[in-house]
Amino acid sequence: MAENEAHKTESALTNEDLQRLLGLLSKIAYGSVTLIIQNGKVVQIEKNEKVRLK
């Protein structure tokens, strides 16, 4: 149980990761952003952007 409590006090996202995520979200019109998490930490951010043709 102590291990679970340690994960609660640590953030899965650093401030730098959060800023990157917010930057991606502000620039994408259609698509998705996926966070890959291992051991309670974000290890990868994937952006899949769709281009709509009219």
C-alpha positions as CSV (number, residue, x, y, z in Angstrom):
1,M,0.0,0.0,0.0
2,A,2.9,2.4,0.6
3,E,3.9,2.1,-3.1
4,N,0.4,3.3,-4.1
5,E,0.6,6.2,-1.7
6,A,4.0,7.2,-3.3
7,H,2.4,7.3,-6.7
8,K,-0.4,9.6,-5.4
9,T,2.2,12.2,-4.3
10,E,4.2,12.2,-7.5
11,S,2.7,13.8,-10.6
12,A,2.4,11.7,-13.8
13,L,3.1,14.8,-15.8
14,T,6.0,17.2,-15.3
15,N,5.4,20.9,-15.9
16,E,7.4,20.6,-19.2
17,D,5.2,17.7,-20.3
18,L,2.1,19.6,-19.4
19,Q,3.2,22.6,-21.5
20,R,3.9,20.3,-24.4
21,L,0.5,18.7,-24.1
22,L,-1.3,22.1,-23.9
23,G,0.7,23.3,-27.0
24,L,-0.3,20.3,-29.0
25,L,-4.0,20.7,-28.0
26,S,-4.0,24.3,-28.9
27,K,-2.7,23.6,-32.4
28,I,-4.8,20.6,-33.4
29,A,-8.2,21.1,-35.1
30,Y,-9.2,17.5,-35.7
31,G,-7.5,14.4,-34.4
32,S,-6.3,12.9,-31.1
33,V,-3.5,13.1,-28.5
34,T,-2.6,10.0,-26.7
35,L,-0.5,9.7,-23.5
36,I,1.6,6.6,-23.0
37,I,2.1,5.9,-19.3
38,Q,4.5,3.5,-17.7
39,N,4.9,3.1,-13.9
40,G,2.7,6.1,-13.3
41,K,4.8,8.4,-15.5
42,V,4.1,9.8,-19.0
43,V,6.8,8.4,-21.2
44,Q,5.4,9.3,-24.6
45,I,2.9,11.7,-26.2
46,E,1.5,10.9,-29.6
47,K,-0.4,13.3,-31.8
48,N,-2.6,12.0,-34.7
49,E,-3.9,14.9,-36.7
50,K,-6.7,14.7,-39.3
51,V,-6.9,17.0,-42.3
52,R,-10.4,17.7,-43.4
53,L,-10.9,18.3,-47.1
54,K,-13.9,20.2,-48.4
